[in-house]
Amino acid sequence: MNTLRIAVHPEKNSFSANWIRFFKRRGVAYKLVDCCQSDILAQLDDCQGLMWHWHHWDPRAVQFARALSFALEAAGKKMFPNATAAWHFDDKVAQKYLLESLGLPMIPTWVFYSKNQAVRWLETAEFPLVFKLRRGSGSINVFLLRTRNEALRAVKKSFGRGYSVVNRAAFLQDKVRHFRKRRSFVNLKTMLRGIGRLLVPWPIERILGPERGYAYFQKFLPGNDFDVRVVVIGGRAFALRRFVRENDFRASGSGNIDYNQEAIDKRCIMTSQKASKLTGMQCCSYDYIFNGRGEPLIVEMSYGFPVGSFLDDCPGYWTESLEWVQGPFDAQAFMAEDFLESLVNSRIREKGRSKASEFAELRIPSPC
């Protein structure tokens, strides 16, 4: 089979629509598949790679998407996100170990798997502390513990009945705030949905059950009015700042975004480029805040980010050599382009042919 074909799992509010547009524009053969069917491997028989923007709120995907990425790579197929980007997705505990192993600058973080160990550590810990669940985005599972008694109650709950994977009250508060900031039909709909979810659990809550059996703490770094989000896609670094909510310390999910590239600390760009190169992740976003010496430290990381204006409004990106490329650009198209190129290069290596002849045989127009 000489025609290269890429499988895409279509999903609402995902990267898939832009991927498909890119493939149509370039004349690339693609196939729509359903990764949540038992025969997904058979669906991929005539494809060399799979692109699936799976979401951490999807209980089906959370149960098997990581395993699928490892299985496909073992079979010689490629997947987006690849296994190195997927295994720690929406898992702050896993990210702690990864960042530490790579020696990357990160906020001091402690995780305990024993209630007694956590309680003993709290006897000498400095307060306030940030307490997090391993799952969740938009800061909905992030809490500031100001006293030792608050921390002890958090530990007791962590090793008792546990925490819901979705903080429904925090979710609703954010949606109400977004509606007040911009009164649109979409924001009204999501706010009403949040009200309904106060009574009806999310599917992921019912399937995954409570988060418990561990306690995760990070050092609180005061004086941060914003964080820096850097998204690295194939060596291209997009960056923005997110300002904290009013009377709060959390920036993720605030919706208060600044795209002034002159205000971006270039050390965040360099560290993000280094991290992505070390791990081989096709796409990864990194969140930074600053310590008392003004040094940027990684808070957490994720291969995914919101679809739409969130990254599309970036005025350009930074190259690995810190050269600025004026935009704006379609970030999802870059993902698809890089994925296509990786598949072509892989087949070139297998057959030992020149890049030009391989492009011609695959009937894919060579990139400009």
C-alpha positions in Angstrom: 0.0 0.0 0.0 1.6 3.2 -1.2 -1.1 5.7 -0.2 -0.6 7.2 3.2 -3.8 7.4 5.3 -4.3 9.1 8.6 -7.1 8.2 11.0 -9.0 10.9 12.8 -11.4 10.5 15.7 -13.9 13.4 15.2 -15.1 15.0 18.4 -17.1 18.2 19.2 -15.0 21.0 20.8 -11.8 19.4 19.9 -8.8 19.9 17.5 -10.2 17.4 15.0 -12.2 19.9 12.9 -9.0 21.9 12.1 -7.1 18.7 11.4 -9.6 17.5 8.9 -9.6 20.9 7.2 -5.8 20.8 6.9 -5.9 17.3 5.4 -8.6 18.3 2.9 -6.6 21.4 1.9 -3.5 19.4 1.4 -5.1 16.5 -0.4 -4.1 14.0 2.3 -6.1 10.8 2.6 -7.8 10.5 6.0 -10.3 8.2 7.6 -12.8 8.9 10.3 -12.8 6.3 13.1 -14.4 5.7 16.4 -11.8 5.0 19.1 -14.4 4.0 21.6 -15.4 0.9 19.6 -13.9 -2.5 20.4 -12.7 -3.0 16.9 -10.6 0.2 16.8 -7.4 -1.7 15.9 -9.2 -3.3 12.9 -10.5 0.2 11.9 -6.8 1.3 11.8 -5.6 -1.6 9.5 -5.3 0.7 6.5 -3.9 3.7 8.4 -0.4 4.5 9.5 -1.4 6.9 12.3 -4.2 8.1 14.5 -5.0 11.6 15.7 -7.4 11.8 18.6 -7.9 14.9 20.8 -9.2 13.0 23.8 -10.4 15.0 26.8 -9.9 14.5 30.5 -13.6 15.0 31.1 -14.5 12.0 28.9 -14.7 9.0 31.2 -14.4 6.5 28.3 -11.2 8.1 27.0 -9.6 8.3 30.4 -10.0 4.6 30.9 -8.1 3.5 27.8 -6.6 6.3 25.7 -3.2 6.0 27.3 -3.1 2.3 26.8 -4.1 2.7 23.1 -1.3 5.1 22.5 1.3 2.6 23.9 -0.4 -0.3 21.9 -0.3 1.5 18.6 3.3 2.6 19.1 4.3 -1.0 19.9 2.6 -2.0 16.6 4.7 0.6 14.7 1.9 3.1 14.2 2.0 6.7 15.4 -0.6 8.5 17.5 -1.3 12.1 18.5 -0.9 12.6 21.3 2.0 10.1 21.5 2.6 8.0 24.6 5.1 10.4 26.1 2.5 13.2 26.1 -0.4 11.0 27.1 0.8 9.0 30.1 1.0 12.1 32.5 -2.0 14.0 31.0 -4.3 15.3 33.7 -2.2 13.6 36.4 -0.3 16.1 38.5 1.3 13.4 40.5 2.8 11.8 37.4 4.0 15.3 36.2 5.8 15.8 39.5 7.9 12.7 38.9 8.5 13.6 35.3 9.7 17.2 36.0 11.9 16.0 38.8 13.5 13.3 36.8 14.3 15.8 34.0 15.7 18.3 36.5 13.4 21.1 35.2 12.5 24.1 37.4 9.3 23.4 39.2 7.4 24.5 42.2 8.4 22.5 45.3 5.9 19.7 45.5 5.2 16.9 48.0 2.9 13.9 47.6 2.1 11.3 50.3 0.5 7.9 50.1 0.2 7.5 53.9 -2.0 9.5 56.2 0.5 9.3 59.0 3.4 10.5 56.8 1.4 13.4 55.6 0.4 14.4 59.2 4.0 14.2 60.4 5.2 16.3 57.5 2.5 19.0 58.3 4.0 19.4 61.8 7.0 21.3 60.3 5.4 22.6 57.0 5.2 26.3 56.2 1.8 27.8 55.6 -0.1 28.6 53.5 0.1 25.6 51.2 -1.6 24.8 48.0 -3.5 21.5 48.0 -4.5 19.9 44.7 -6.1 16.8 43.3 -4.2 15.0 40.6 -7.1 15.4 38.1 -8.9 18.5 37.0 -8.3 21.7 35.0 -9.2 25.4 35.3 -8.1 25.4 38.9 -11.4 23.7 40.0 -9.6 21.2 42.2 -7.0 23.7 43.7 -7.3 24.9 47.3 -5.3 27.3 49.5 -4.8 25.9 53.0 -3.9 28.8 55.3 -3.5 26.8 58.6 -2.4 23.4 59.8 -5.9 22.6 60.9 -7.2 23.2 57.4 -4.4 20.9 56.0 -5.2 18.2 58.6 -8.8 18.2 57.5 -7.8 18.0 53.9 -5.6 15.0 54.7 -8.3 13.3 56.7 -10.7 13.6 53.8 -8.0 12.5 51.3 -7.6 9.2 53.2 -11.2 8.9 54.0 -14.3 9.4 51.8 -12.1 11.3 49.3 -12.9 14.2 46.9 -15.1 14.2 43.9 -13.1 14.4 40.7 -15.3 17.4 39.8 -15.7 20.3 42.2 -19.2 21.2 41.1 -19.5 24.3 43.3 -16.2 25.7 41.9 -17.3 24.9 38.3 -20.6 26.8 38.8 -18.8 29.8 40.4 -16.6 30.1 37.3 -19.5 29.8 34.9 -21.4 32.5 36.8 -18.3 34.8 36.7 -17.9 34.2 33.0 -21.6 35.0 32.4 -21.4 38.2 34.4 -18.2 39.2 32.4 -19.8 38.5 29.0 -23.6 37.9 28.8 -23.8 35.6 25.9 -26.1 32.6 25.1 -23.2 30.2 25.3 -22.2 31.5 28.7 -25.8 31.4 29.9 -26.1 27.8 28.7 -22.9 26.6 30.5 -24.0 28.5 33.7 -27.4 26.7 33.7 -25.6 23.5 33.0 -23.5 24.1 36.1 -26.6 24.7 38.2 -28.0 21.4 37.1 -24.8 19.6 37.9 -25.1 20.6 41.5 -27.7 17.9 41.8 -26.7 15.5 39.0 -23.1 14.0 39.1 -20.9 14.3 36.0 -20.5 10.9 34.2 -16.8 11.0 35.1 -17.6 11.2 38.8 -19.8 8.1 38.6 -17.3 6.0 36.6 -14.0 7.0 38.2 -15.3 7.5 41.7 -13.6 9.7 44.3 -10.0 10.9 44.4 -8.4 9.5 47.6 -5.4 7.6 48.9 -2.9 10.4 48.4 -2.3 14.0 49.5 -0.6 16.4 47.1 0.8 19.8 48.2 2.7 22.6 46.5 4.5 25.5 48.0 2.5 28.7 47.8 4.3 31.5 46.0 2.8 34.9 46.8 2.9 38.0 44.6 1.9 36.3 41.4 -0.9 38.3 39.7 -0.7 36.1 36.6 0.8 32.9 35.2 2.5 32.3 31.9 1.2 29.6 29.6 3.6 28.4 26.9 2.4 25.9 24.3 5.1 24.1 22.3 4.1 22.5 19.0 6.9 21.0 17.1 9.4 23.6 18.3 7.0 26.5 17.9 6.3 28.2 21.2 3.0 30.2 21.6 2.8 32.2 24.8 0.3 34.2 26.8 -0.4 35.5 30.3 -3.5 34.7 32.4 -4.3 37.0 35.2 -5.8 35.7 38.5 -9.4 35.9 39.4 -10.5 38.8 41.6 -9.6 38.2 45.3 -8.1 34.9 44.4 -4.6 33.4 43.7 -5.6 31.1 40.8 -5.1 32.1 37.1 -6.0 28.9 35.2 -9.5 29.1 34.0 -9.9 32.8 34.8 -10.4 33.9 31.2 -8.4 37.1 31.9 -5.8 36.7 29.1 -3.1 39.0 27.8 -1.3 38.3 24.5 1.4 41.0 24.8 4.5 39.1 23.8 6.8 41.8 25.1 5.6 40.9 28.6 6.6 37.2 28.3 9.6 36.1 30.2 11.8 34.4 27.6 13.1 31.9 30.2 9.6 30.3 30.1 10.0 29.9 26.3 13.5 28.3 26.6 12.5 26.0 29.4 9.4 24.8 27.6 11.4 24.2 24.4 13.9 22.2 26.4 11.3 20.1 28.1 9.5 19.2 24.9 12.8 18.3 23.2 13.8 16.1 26.2 10.5 14.2 26.2 9.7 14.1 22.5 6.2 15.4 23.0 4.5 16.6 19.8 2.5 19.2 21.7 2.6 20.3 25.3 1.5 23.4 27.3 3.4 24.5 30.4 2.2 26.8 33.1 4.6 29.0 35.1 4.6 31.3 38.1 7.6 33.0 39.7 9.4 32.5 43.0 10.7 35.3 45.3 13.8 35.6 43.2 11.8 36.2 40.0 12.6 32.7 38.6 9.9 31.0 36.5 8.8 27.6 37.9 6.6 25.0 36.2 3.3 24.5 37.9 1.9 21.8 35.7 1.7 20.6 32.1 -0.8 19.2 29.6 -0.9 18.2 25.9 -4.3 19.8 25.5 -5.7 23.3 25.7 -9.0 25.1 25.0 -10.2 25.1 21.4 -10.9 28.5 19.7 -9.7 31.9 20.5 -7.5 30.8 23.5 -4.5 30.1 21.3 -5.7 31.4 18.0 -5.5 35.0 19.3 -1.7 34.7 19.8 0.0 37.1 17.4 2.7 34.7 16.5 5.2 32.2 17.9 8.8 31.8 19.0 11.2 29.4 17.2 13.7 27.2 19.0 16.3 29.9 18.4 14.0 32.5 20.0 13.2 34.2 16.7 9.7 35.7 16.5 7.4 34.7 13.7 4.5 37.0 13.2 1.1 35.4 12.9 -1.6 34.6 13.7 -1.5 30.9 12.9 -3.7 27.8 13.1 -2.0 25.8 15.9 -4.0 22.7 15.1 -2.8 22.8 11.5 0.7 22.7 12.8 -0.1 19.6 14.7 -1.5 17.9 11.6 1.4 19.1 9.5 4.0 17.7 11.9 2.2 14.5 12.3 2.0 14.0 8.5 5.7 14.8 8.2 6.6 12.3 10.9 4.7 9.6 9.1 6.4 10.4 5.8 9.8 10.5 7.3 9.1 7.2 9.1 8.3 5.5 5.8 11.4 7.0 4.1 13.6 5.5 6.8 11.9 2.1 6.4 12.3 2.0 2.6 15.5 4.0 2.4 14.2 6.3 -0.3 14.7 10.0 -0.9 12.2 12.4 0.5 11.3 13.8 -2.9 10.5 10.4 -4.4 8.6 9.3 -1.3 6.3 12.3 -1.5 5.7 11.7 -5.2 4.8 8.0 -4.6 2.5 8.9 -1.7 0.7 11.4 -3.9 0.9 14.0 -1.2 1.8 17.6 -2.4 5.2 18.6 -1.0 5.0 21.3 1.7 5.7 24.8 0.5 
